[in-house]
Amino acid sequence: MLFTRRFFILLILGVIPPLLTWPWPGSKWLLIGWNVALLVTAWLDHRQAEDVSQIEATRHLSQRFILGAENEVQIELAMRPTRQLIFTLKDEYPPELELQGERLLTFTIPRKARNSIKQSYKLFAAARGDYHFGDLLLRWTAPFGLVVKQARIPAAQSVKVYPNLSAAKQQELLAQRNRLLQIGIRRTRLKGQGREFESLRDYVRGDALRHISWTATARRGKLVTRQYQAERNQNIVVMVDAGRLMTSRIDNLSKLDHAINAALAVGFVANRGSDNIGLLAFTREVMSYLPPQHGHAQINAMLEALYNLKPQMIEPSYARAFQYFAQHCKRRSLVIILTDLIDREASGELLAYTATLLPRHLPLIVTIGDNDLRALASEEPLKVTDVYRQSIAEELLQQREEALARITELGGLALDVPAGQLSFQLVNKYLEVKARGLL
C-alpha cells in the first residue's frame, strides 16, 4: 500500500493545531487521535479500492520480432468500474531490447466502460535470439484518494527475434518477375546455356555449334538450335561460419548477421526456382544441419535454425564441418561457404578442405569484405605509424586475394563483397551458376 500526496497533506494539516496548542494537555491526544483516524481511513480506503480480479490486462505482440526494427507491443485493459479510474501500467519487457517511448502507460477508463482500452509502445531489437517478458504492474488510486493500490498481473511471455526478411523477400519478388537487371542483378536465364532442354528456335549467328539440332535441321531444311534453361531441383547448401571472425560488426550488424541475411536471400530465390536448399551452421562443431529440400516448410526451418545462432569467440573447424557435409550429402550440390579470411595461414585449412569437395560438388566461398581495411590501405599516410599500419593492411588484403584466387585455380568459385551488397551479389552469383549450367 502506497500513500498519496493527499494523505501527507492531511497528515501535516492534522499536526499543525496540536503544535499551536501544545501547552494544552489535550494536544498530545489530539495528535494521536488524528493520526490514528487518518490511518484507519486510509486502510478503509484501500479496502474499498477495486480488486485486481475485476481487471483484465493482456499483452498482445507478434510471435516474431524483427531484427533492426521497431516492434510494437500492445497492452489491452478492460473492466467496468463504478467510477472513472486512471491506471498507470509498467510492463516488464526484456531489458536487452531498447524501449522507444515512455516507460509507463496511462489508461483512463470511464465509469461503466463498455469497451477495453488499448495502449502500445515499441521495442527496438538489436540482436537475434530468444527474449522473455515478465508481468504487468498496475497502480491506481483508491476512492478517497488517500492510498495507491498496486497489483501484479501474471503475463510471462517469450518472443523470438528473427532476421529481417525484407531484403530476402525482395530478392524472391525480383526473381519471380524476372526483373533482376534492377539493382545490378542479371536475368535468371541466358539463352543457349543450362542443361535442361526448353525449346527449338531458328539458328542465329553466334549460337554454339554443339546446340544445333541436326534432326530438326534436316526436317525443316534450315539450321535449328536447341534452347536450354537452368535445371530445377538442384541442390544448394549454405554453410554458415559462426566463429570468431564473424563477431566483428559492420553497419550495426555482426558479420554473422550479414551472412544469415544472405543465406536467407539465396534460400528464398532458390526455393522460388524449384531448387532444393539446405543449411549447415558450424563453429568448432556442427551446430545445425538441414538436408536440402524444397518448399516453404524448409524456409521456415532455416529461420528456426538461424534466428538464435550466435557468433562465438572460437576458431571454426572447417575439417569437421566439411567431413560432416560429405557424409550427409552425396548428391552434387552448389556449396556456398559464408565465412571470412584474414591471412594465408588462417585460410589454409579452409582451402585444403574446400578442395576435397571437388569434383563431386561445386564450392563457392563467400567472404565479407572489410571496408575499414580497404580504406586504411588506400588513404594517404601522415606519419610513420600510418605507414606501418597501411603496409599491414595491404599485406592482409593481398593474402586474402591470393587465398580466393587459389580456390578458383582448384575449380571452385570465390566471391568477396562488402557487407551491404552481400545478399545481392550472392543471389547474382547463384543465378549466374544456374544460367551457365555449372552445377
N, C-alpha and C positions, 0 to 999 in steps of 0.2 A: 504494500500500500504506500503510495506516494502522496504527500501533501501538496496542495496547490498554493498559489500566491494569496488567494482569498483567505485560506486558513491562517497563514502567517500574519496577514493584515489584522484579522480578528484577534489573533493571539496578542499582537502588540497593543491593539486598542483596549483589550481587557487588562493589560498590565498597567497602563497609564493611570487610571483612577486610584488603584491601591497605592501606587507610588506617590501620588499627590496627597493622599490622606494617610501616609504611612504611620505617623504617631498614633493614629486612632487604633485601638486594639483589634478592631474587626477587619482591618486592611489585609492581614495575613490570610484570614479565612475567605475573604472576598476574592483574593488572588487564586487561592487553591480551588475554590468553587468554580470560578470562571474557567480555569484550565481543565478541570475535570468535565465540566459541561461541554466544553468545546471538543474534547477528545471523544466523549460519548457520542456527540452529534456527528463527528467525523466517522466514527465506527458505524453508526446507523446509516450514514450517507453511503459508505462502502457497501453495506448490506443491501441497500436499495438499488445499487447500480445494476445494470443489465448483466446477466450471466453469460459466460462465454459460450455456453451450449446453444444460445439463441443466435449466434453469429456463424455465418458460413463464409469462410475465406478460402479461396482457391487460387493456385498459381497455374497459369497457362503459358507454355513455351513450346517451341518446336523441338522435336526429338533430335534434330541435328542442328547444332550451331555451325556457323561458317567461319573459317579461319580468316583473320584480317578484315573482319566486317563487324558492324554493329548489329547485335542480335537482340530482338525485342522480348521482354518478359512482361506478361500482363497479369495483374492481380485483380481478382473479382471478389467483391464484398457484398453480401446480401443478408438482410434481416428486416423485420417490420417493427421498429421501436415505437413506443408510446410517446416519444418526444424526439425532437431533432438531435441527432448525435454527430459529433465530429471525431473521427478516428484518425490516429496517427499510426502508420504501419511501417515497420522496418523488416525488410527481407534479408535473411541470412544467405546471401549469394556467395558463390565461390570466390575467395579472396584473390585467386590467380587471375580472375577476369577483371577488366577495368570498367568501373562504373562510369556511365555517361549521363550526367544529370545529378539531381538531388538524391541524397541518401534516404530521406524519409518521404513517404507518400501520405497525402491527406485526403480522407474520404468524408464527405458531408452527406449524411443520409437523412432525408426529411422524415417527418412523423408519418408512420404507417406507409412507408415506401412500398411501392408495388414492384419495382424493378431493381435489379442489382446495379451496383456502381463499379465501374472499371477504371483502373489507372495502369499506366505502363511506364517502364524505364528500359534502358538499353545497356547491354554489356558488350564490351569490345574483347574479342578473343585474339590473343597474340600467339598462341601455341595450340597445336592439336592435342587431343587426348580426352581422358575422362575427367569430368568435374562434378561436384556434388553440392546441391543446395541444402540448407538447413530448414529451420522452422520459420513461421511468420510470427512476428512480435507485434501485439496490438496494445494501444493505450487510448483510453477515453475518460472523460470527466464524469463523476457521479452527479446525481440530480441536484444536490445542494451546492455543488462546485467546490467542496472542501478537499476532496481527495481525487486522485487519478488512479483508475483501476487499470491493471495491465494483465495480459494473458499471452500464453504461448500456444499457438495452434500448430500441431504436428503437420509438417509438409515436406519431409525429406524427399529429395528427388535427384536423379542423376541426369546428366546430359553429355552427349558426345560432341566434340568439336572436330569437324571434318575439313579436309582440304577444300579450298574454294574451287568449285567445279565450273564456274562461268567460262573460263578460258577453254577448258576441255570440251564443254558443250558447244562453244563457238566453233571449235575445230570440227566437231562432228557435223554441225549445220553446214559449214562451208564445204565439207567433203560431200555431203549429201546433195547439195545443189551444184556441185562441180564448178564452184567459183573460187577455186584455190589460187587463182592468179592474184587475187587481192592479198594484201599483206605479204607479198613476195613468195607465195607457195605455188608450186607447179600444179598442173592438172593431174587428175588421178590416172589418166590413160594416155599412153603415147602410141601412135599408130606404128604398126609393124613390129611391136615388141610385146613381151609377155610370152606365155606358154600355152594359154588356153585359147583354142580357136573360137573366133567370133563370127566372121562372115567373109564373103568374097567381094572383091571390087576390081575395077579396071586398073591395070598397071599404070603407074605414073613414074616418070623419070626420077631415079634416086632410090626406088624400092630395092631391097636386098634380093639378089637372085634366088637365095635359098627359100624365100617366101612365095615364089611363083608356083602356082598350082598348074602343073603341066596337063593333067587330065582335063581340067576346066578350060585351059587354053586351047586344047585340041578340039574340045566340044564346041566352043564359041568362035573359034577362028581368030582370036586375038588374045594378047597376054592378059592373064588374070592373076591377081595377087591375093594370097591368104592374109586376112587381117586378124590379129590376135588381141587378146585383152589379158589383164593381170588375172592370175588364178585366184580362186577363192578357197576357203577352208585351209589355208596355210597356217602354220604355227608361228606365233610371235610370243617370245618370252622376254619379259623385262626383269633384269636383275638389278636390285637397288642396294647400293652400298650404304650402310648406316654407321660407318666407322668414324674415326677421329677427324679426318679431313672434311667430313660433311657437316661438322658442327659450326664452321665459320658462317657468318651472316652477311647477306647481300640484300639491300633494299628491305630491311626489317624482317627478312625471312632467312632461315638457315639454308645452306646448300641442299640439305636433305629435303626441305620443303619444296624447293625449286625442282628437285629430281622427282618428287612424288607428283607434283603438278604435271610434269612432262610425261610421267608414266601413265597417268590417268588420261591425258590428252591423246596419246597414241592408242590407249586402250579403247577409248570411245570411237575413234576413227576406224580402228581395225575391226571392232565389233560391227560398225555400220557397213564395212566392206565384206562382211561374212567371213572374216578370218578368226582363228582361234587365238585368244590372248591368255597368257599365263604370267605368273609373278613369282619371283624368288627374292626375299629380303634377307640380308645377312650382315653379320659383323664377324666376330670370331667363330660363331656358329650360324647355321641356317635358322632364321627366326620364323619364317613362314614360307610356305610353298603352295602355289595353286597351279595344278596341271592345266595346260592350255585347253580352254573350252570357249564356246561361243554363246552369246545371249546376255540379256540384261542381268540375269542372276550372277553371271561371272563378274560383271562390272560392280555390282553390289558387294560381292565377295572381295574384290580388290579394295574397295573403300573400307570394308571392315578390317582388312589386313593392314592397311596403311595408316588409318586415322590415328592410331596410338603408337606408331613407330617413332622411337626417339633416337637421335644420334648419340653414340657412346664414345667416350674418350679412350678408345682402344683401337689397335690396328686391325683391319679386316683380314680374314683368312680367305684369300681367293682360292687356295687349294681346296678347302673343304666345300666352298660354295660351288666350284666347278665340278668337283667329283660328285657332289650330291645331284647336281643337274644332269650330269652324264648318266647316272644310274637311273634317274626317274623320267628322263625324256629321250626316247630313242629316235623319234621321227625328226627329220630335218626341220630346223627352226631358224628364224632370224632371232638371234640372242642379243638383246640390247643391254649393255652394261653401263648403268648410270653411276659414275664414280668420279674420283678426282686423282690427279697425279701431281707430284711435286718435283721429283728428280729421277735420275736414271735408276738408282738403287731401289727406291720405293716402288717403281713401276716394273721392276724385274720380275717379280712373282706374277703380276697381272699378265705381262706379256707371255711368260712361259706357259701359263695355264690357258690363256686365250688360244694359243697355238694348238693346244690339244683338242679344241673344238673342231678344227679344220681337218678334213674337208666335209665331215658329216653335217656340221652346222655352219651358219654364216654369222660370225660375231660382229657386232657394231659397238665399239667403245665410245661412249659419250662423256666428255668431261666439261665441267662448268668453268668457263674462262674467268680469270681473276682480273677485273678491270683495274683494281688498285695496283696490281703488279705491272700491268702493261703501262699504266700512267707513269709509274715510277721509272720504268725503263726508257720512256720517251721524253721525260722532262729534262730541262737543262740543269746540270748540277751547279750549285752556287758555292759549295765548299768541299773540302777533301772528303768528309764523311759521306756527302751525297754521291761522290764518285764511286766509293766502295759499295754503297747500297745499290746504286744503279747497275754496277757490274754484276752483283749477285742476282739482281732481278733479271738481267739479260741472260745470265747463265741458266737460271731456272726455266725461263721461257724456252731457251734453246733445247734443253734436255727434255722438256715436255713435248716439243715438236718432234724431236728425234724418236721419242717413245711412240707417238702416234703414227709417225711415218713407218716405224718398224711393223706395226700392225698391218698397214696397207701392203707392205712388202710380202708379208706372210699370206696375204689373200683375204684379209678381213677388211673391215671398214672402220673409219675413225671420224669423230666429229668433236670439235672444240668450239663452243659458242658461249657468248655472255649469258648470264642468268636470265635476263629479261627476254631473250629470244629463244630460250631453250625449248619450250613447247613447240613453237612454230617451226624451228629448224629441225627438230626431231620428227615431227609429222611429215615435213617436207622430205626428209631423208627416207622415211618409211615408204612414202608414196613413190619415190624415185626407185627404190629397190624393187617394188612391185611392178612398176612400169617397165623396168629394164629386164625383168624376168630373172633377177639374180638369185632368187630364192628357189 
